[in-house]
């Protein structure tokens, strides 16, 4: 079904495209033909997939509406969407705009972020109870330290398990956090030298 929209602009300067079934597409940016969509509780996964897919229908007015809203030049084309599903960006273009394809992409994004969501919820609870920032508990749940080889892994475990008093436990605890934060930064594309500098946890988090 074609998605027909009319346009509002809210206080946060996001464009709101209201569909014919009174759902809303929140567009946070439009750059090089790609509309960035913020998924909200206004949609189920199914209704969001249906609205996104319908924007590629020949009967949809979405392409004209977004080009007009952003005062685009005449040669600008609407190419697709980048949808934020729990922090994971999913790109939908005409090539994969079939409703079943879009729904599968969204469901896979939900599955991929399920572990992170659970870790975030646990981190928020721990921060509320203990005062330890949620980033600490979250990263301990989701990021594993990767070792060069088994020898290094066993050496690390021996050092980590050797802590026998509070002072030593704080040192190995900080080392564990630093390793996990650095590991996460490297997974995000930073070099080791940069990662270890930008991801250092604060000592009072232990």
Protein Blocks (a to p, Z undefined) as FASTA:
>chain_A
ZZdddddddfkopacdddfkopacddfbdeehiacddddfkbcfklmmmmmmmmmpmkbc
klmmmmmmnopafkbccfbdcddeehiacdddfklmcfklmmmmmmmmmmmmmmmmmmmm
mmmmmmmmnopafklmmmmmmmccddfblmlmmmmmmmmmmpmbfklmmmmmmmmmmmmm
mmmmmmnopafklmmmmmcccfklZZ
